[in-house]
């Protein structure tokens, strides 16, 4: 019988652990004033949260540090692997302060945007992007407040002043966002604020994913990765798709990033709204092909910011994201500032569970195959065939040992019917992998022979009540274990 730390980690506080064993699609929840206390975070985990998102568009470093410490303590006390996603604000464009906090702009009105930081009136409104006048051209569309107000450029002096004609009016309030769907802006993906936030994030070893907002090219993804590696941090790069340029460069961005977030808010504003559903499906399919976890985000359960139950459209939206093959679905304001954070997670969990009961006919044709010309082909074939063999012989689960997490990314992307159980002695890797579809993570730190290690892992699953005697498991590993090389072994095991 194995006597490692892994057993102790598994057999305490089992009710919390069981929440991650029932569904394959993961839940990402944004932390904010409504859920930043320890007991609130714990309640969300019990309801179904797998990863917490820290939104650096809001809050101070001290606020985020407090949340990180709470998550670290919960992981340690309950022996969980809840991940942390730090989301950089990026070059978010905004108008400045407005006189009396709001002005009404009617169709046909002419307004002027300037570089000068003034209190906005009908004569002049401050625009946070200093190069706006230089970058925009006559006739381009300008959207404000999530597309509620629509303008076109009448003139620009190419220095500091732009005149706009209102095409669709409304109330413009202070600090509302600005979208430039027709304009190629020169702002870097990492602003001065982002660099300050990144410096803080990289001082926190517990952060597993860093989301880069408003990505336009793979070079921006590569730049963030170099900065992470220079600090010897283990965080993975999550590229947020919310710009037309990102859609045009989607294949190269997916290959460059470790994961993708389909940030539908700005994406639906800057591109024709009718393209969004198909675009979501195509990006998810591409991510599965390249073994990149993909999050579907924005307004999934938006009505539950105030209401105790979702709309029928929101229920369908979450279910469709699951059936499309998303690794995770994300909650933003619903948990960050909403009135019912725990209720919304429970509702999302129920929708996921029901959708997954009807999952396989929808996903069958979308599952990728091993790419024969890849440098990792031999490893990929082992992962692919582990999933295939598990399906053909009715295995209860696929059990993998990993150091880098690569095999977990691969096996998850194949969307096998069998659950994926990943063991590692790297806590950071396990919390990173907690985002992946179908992956359940376990800490294991015994250095032994391959046969003994496989027996240990299977025994842990059996003692935890996850598998039973005579269940079939597919075990994958690297032989010899001490070399910690890529996965090269597949074994069919019947649980004793």
SVG drawing of the C-alpha trace seen along z (x, -y; Angstrom):
<svg xmlns="http://www.w3.org/2000/svg" viewBox="-36 -74 53 82">
<polyline fill="none" stroke="black" stroke-width="0.4" points="0.0,0.0 1.3,-3.4 2.1,-5.8 2.9,-9.1 1.7,-12.6 -0.6,-12.0 -2.9,-9.8 -3.2,-12.4 -4.0,-15.0 -6.8,-12.8 -8.6,-11.5 -9.2,-14.7 -12.2,-17.0 -13.5,-14.7 -16.9,-16.6 -14.9,-19.6 -13.0,-17.3 -16.1,-15.6 -17.3,-18.8 -14.6,-18.5 -15.3,-14.9 -18.8,-15.2 -18.3,-17.5 -15.7,-17.9 -16.3,-21.6 -14.6,-23.9 -15.9,-27.1 -13.9,-30.3 -15.2,-32.9 -14.1,-36.5 -13.3,-37.8 -14.6,-41.1 -16.3,-42.9 -19.1,-40.4 -16.9,-37.4 -13.4,-38.3 -13.6,-37.1 -12.3,-33.6 -15.7,-32.1 -17.2,-33.5 -14.4,-32.0 -14.8,-28.7 -18.6,-28.7 -17.9,-29.3 -15.5,-26.4 -18.0,-24.1 -20.6,-25.3 -18.3,-24.3 -15.5,-26.9 -12.2,-25.5 -10.3,-28.7 -10.5,-32.2 -9.9,-35.2 -8.3,-38.4 -9.4,-41.3 -6.6,-43.9 -8.9,-46.5 -10.3,-46.9 -8.9,-46.8 -5.5,-47.5 -2.5,-45.2 -3.3,-44.9 -6.9,-43.7 -5.6,-41.1 -2.9,-40.0 -5.5,-39.4 -7.5,-37.1 -4.3,-35.2 -3.5,-34.5 -7.1,-33.3 -6.9,-30.9 -3.4,-29.7 -4.7,-29.0 -7.8,-27.1 -5.7,-25.0 -3.4,-24.1 -6.1,-23.4 -8.4,-21.4 -5.7,-19.9 -7.3,-21.4 -5.7,-22.6 -7.8,-25.8 -6.1,-27.8 -5.5,-31.6 -5.9,-33.6 -4.5,-37.1 -6.2,-39.2 -4.3,-42.3 -6.4,-45.3 -4.6,-46.0 -5.1,-49.2 -8.6,-49.9 -9.7,-53.2 -12.1,-55.5 -13.5,-59.0 -12.7,-61.1 -14.9,-62.7 -18.1,-64.2 -19.7,-67.3 -22.5,-66.4 -21.4,-62.8 -23.5,-62.5 -24.6,-64.3 -27.2,-63.4 -26.0,-63.1 -28.5,-63.0 -28.3,-61.7 -26.6,-64.3 -24.8,-66.1 -21.1,-66.9 -18.8,-66.3 -15.0,-66.9 -12.5,-64.5 -9.2,-65.9 -6.0,-64.9 -6.4,-67.6 -7.5,-66.1 -10.6,-68.2 -14.0,-67.7 -16.2,-66.7 -18.8,-69.0 -20.6,-69.3 -17.6,-71.4 -14.7,-69.0 -14.4,-65.5 -11.2,-63.9 -10.1,-60.7 -7.5,-58.5 -5.7,-57.5 -3.2,-60.2 -2.5,-59.0 -6.2,-58.8 -6.2,-61.8 -3.1,-60.5 -4.4,-57.0 -8.0,-57.6 -9.3,-58.7 -12.5,-60.3 -15.5,-58.0 -14.3,-55.5 -16.8,-54.3 -16.3,-55.0 -18.3,-53.2 -18.8,-54.2 -20.3,-52.5 -20.2,-48.9 -21.6,-50.1 -24.6,-51.9 -23.5,-55.1 -22.2,-55.1 -20.3,-57.9 -18.3,-58.5 -15.2,-60.6 -15.9,-63.9 -12.4,-65.3 -9.1,-64.9 -6.2,-67.3 -3.8,-64.3 -2.4,-65.9 -4.9,-66.3 -8.4,-66.9 -11.1,-64.7 -14.6,-65.7 -17.4,-63.0 -20.9,-63.0 -23.4,-61.0 -25.2,-58.2 -26.9,-56.6 -27.3,-58.7 -27.9,-58.2 -26.5,-59.1 -22.7,-59.3 -21.4,-58.9 -17.9,-59.4 -15.1,-57.0 -17.1,-54.9 -15.2,-52.6 -14.4,-53.5 -14.1,-50.9 -12.4,-51.6 -13.4,-48.7 -12.1,-50.4 -8.9,-52.0 -5.4,-50.4 -4.2,-51.7 -0.5,-51.8 -0.9,-51.2 1.3,-48.3 -0.6,-45.3 1.2,-46.0 0.5,-49.5 2.5,-51.2 -0.3,-50.1 0.0,-46.5 3.7,-46.5 3.2,-47.6 0.5,-45.0 2.7,-42.3 5.6,-43.1 3.2,-42.4 1.8,-39.3 5.2,-37.8 6.0,-38.3 3.3,-35.8 4.2,-32.2 0.6,-31.1 -0.6,-32.7 -1.0,-30.0 -2.3,-31.9 -1.8,-35.5 -4.4,-36.8 -3.3,-39.3 -6.1,-41.6 -6.7,-43.0 -4.2,-40.7 -3.6,-41.5 -0.6,-39.3 1.5,-36.4 4.4,-38.8 2.5,-40.3 2.0,-36.8 5.7,-36.1 6.6,-39.3 4.6,-38.5 6.1,-35.0 9.6,-36.3 8.9,-38.6 7.4,-35.7 10.4,-33.5 12.9,-36.3 11.4,-36.3 11.6,-32.4 7.8,-32.3 5.8,-29.2 2.6,-31.1 1.1,-30.2 -0.1,-32.9 -3.8,-33.2 -4.5,-35.3 -7.9,-37.1 -9.6,-37.3 -11.5,-40.5 -10.1,-42.5 -10.7,-42.0 -6.9,-41.7 -6.8,-38.8 -9.5,-37.0 -7.5,-37.6 -4.4,-36.2 -6.2,-33.6 -4.2,-30.5 -0.8,-32.0 -2.1,-33.4 -3.5,-30.0 -0.2,-28.3 1.8,-31.0 -0.4,-31.1 -0.9,-28.4 -4.6,-29.1 -7.3,-31.2 -10.2,-33.3 -13.0,-34.2 -13.8,-37.6 -17.1,-38.2 -17.8,-41.6 -15.5,-43.7 -15.3,-41.1 -19.0,-41.5 -18.8,-45.3 -15.9,-45.5 -17.1,-42.8 -20.5,-42.2 -22.6,-40.6 -24.1,-37.9 -20.6,-36.4 -20.0,-35.8 -21.7,-32.4 -19.9,-30.8 -16.6,-32.5 -16.9,-31.0 -17.3,-27.5 -14.4,-27.9 -12.0,-29.2 -12.9,-26.3 -12.3,-23.8 -9.0,-25.4 -8.0,-25.3 -8.8,-21.6 -6.7,-21.0 -3.7,-22.6 -4.3,-21.3 -5.0,-24.8 -7.6,-25.2 -10.3,-27.7 -12.5,-29.8 -15.9,-31.2 -16.4,-34.5 -18.7,-37.5 -22.4,-37.9 -23.0,-34.1 -25.3,-34.6 -25.4,-38.4 -29.0,-38.7 -28.0,-37.0 -26.0,-40.0 -29.4,-41.1 -31.7,-38.1 -31.7,-34.8 -32.1,-32.8 -30.8,-33.0 -32.8,-33.8 -33.7,-31.0 -31.2,-32.6 -28.4,-32.4 -29.1,-28.8 -28.9,-28.0 -25.7,-30.1 -23.9,-28.2 -25.1,-24.8 -24.0,-25.7 -20.5,-26.6 -20.3,-23.2 -21.6,-21.4 -19.2,-23.4 -16.3,-21.8 -15.1,-24.7 -12.7,-23.8 -14.3,-26.4 -17.1,-28.9 -16.5,-32.2 -18.4,-34.4 -17.5,-38.1 -19.7,-40.6 -22.0,-37.8 -19.6,-36.7 -17.5,-39.9 -20.3,-42.4 -23.5,-40.4 -26.1,-39.8 -26.0,-36.0 -22.4,-34.8 -23.0,-31.3 -26.4,-30.8 -25.0,-31.7 -22.2,-29.1 -24.6,-26.5 -26.9,-27.3 -24.0,-27.1 -22.9,-23.8 -26.4,-22.4 -26.5,-23.6 -23.1,-22.1 -24.0,-18.7 -27.2,-18.5 -25.4,-19.5 -22.7,-17.0 -25.3,-14.2 -25.9,-14.9 -22.2,-15.8 -20.9,-13.0 -23.0,-13.2 -22.1,-16.9 -18.4,-16.5 -17.6,-13.3 -16.7,-14.8 -14.8,-17.7 -12.2,-15.6 -8.7,-16.1 -6.3,-13.4 -2.5,-13.1 -0.5,-15.2 1.9,-13.0 4.5,-15.7 4.8,-17.1 8.1,-16.9 6.2,-15.5 4.4,-12.8 5.5,-9.8 4.3,-11.4 1.1,-12.6 0.3,-9.2 0.6,-7.7 -1.8,-10.3 -4.2,-9.9 -4.3,-6.1 -4.7,-6.2 -8.0,-8.0 -8.9,-5.7 -8.1,-2.5 -10.0,-3.8 -13.1,-4.3 -12.9,-0.9 -12.5,1.1 -14.8,-1.0 -12.1,-2.2 -13.2,-4.1 -10.3,-6.5 -7.0,-7.5 -4.2,-8.0 -1.2,-10.1 2.0,-11.2 3.4,-14.5 6.1,-17.0 5.4,-19.7 1.7,-19.0 2.1,-18.4 0.4,-15.0 -2.6,-16.4 -3.0,-19.2 -2.9,-16.6 -5.3,-14.1 -7.8,-16.8 -7.9,-18.1 -9.0,-14.7 -12.1,-15.0 -12.2,-11.3 -15.2,-9.7 -13.1,-8.4 -12.1,-10.9 -8.5,-12.0 -6.6,-11.7 -3.3,-13.5 -0.7,-13.0 2.3,-15.3 4.7,-16.4 4.4,-20.0 1.7,-21.9 1.9,-24.8 1.4,-22.5 -1.6,-20.8 -3.3,-24.2 -2.6,-25.2 -4.1,-22.0 -7.2,-22.5 -8.5,-24.7 -8.4,-21.8 -11.5,-20.0 -12.0,-16.6 -8.8,-16.7 -8.8,-16.0 -5.5,-16.6 -3.7,-14.8 -0.5,-15.4 2.0,-12.5 5.6,-12.8 6.9,-9.3 10.0,-8.5 9.7,-4.8 9.6,-2.3 7.1,-2.6 5.1,0.4 5.0,-0.7 4.0,-4.2 1.2,-3.0 0.0,-0.8 0.2,-3.7 -1.8,-6.0 -4.5,-3.4 -4.7,-2.6 -5.1,-6.3 -8.1,-6.5 -9.6,-3.3 -9.2,-4.5 -10.8,-7.8 -13.8,-6.0 -13.2,-7.2 -12.7,-3.7 -13.6,-0.2 -12.2,3.3 -12.3,4.7 -12.6,1.2 -10.3,0.8 -7.8,-2.1 -5.4,-3.2 -2.1,-4.3 0.5,-6.5 3.9,-7.4 7.5,-8.0 10.0,-5.2 12.3,-5.3 10.6,-7.6 13.7,-9.3 14.5,-10.8 11.2,-12.8 11.0,-12.6 8.0,-12.7 5.2,-10.1 6.3,-6.9 4.3,-4.1 0.7,-3.0 -0.6,-0.2 -4.1,1.3 -4.7,2.1 -7.5,3.8 -8.0,2.4 -7.3,5.1"/>
</svg>
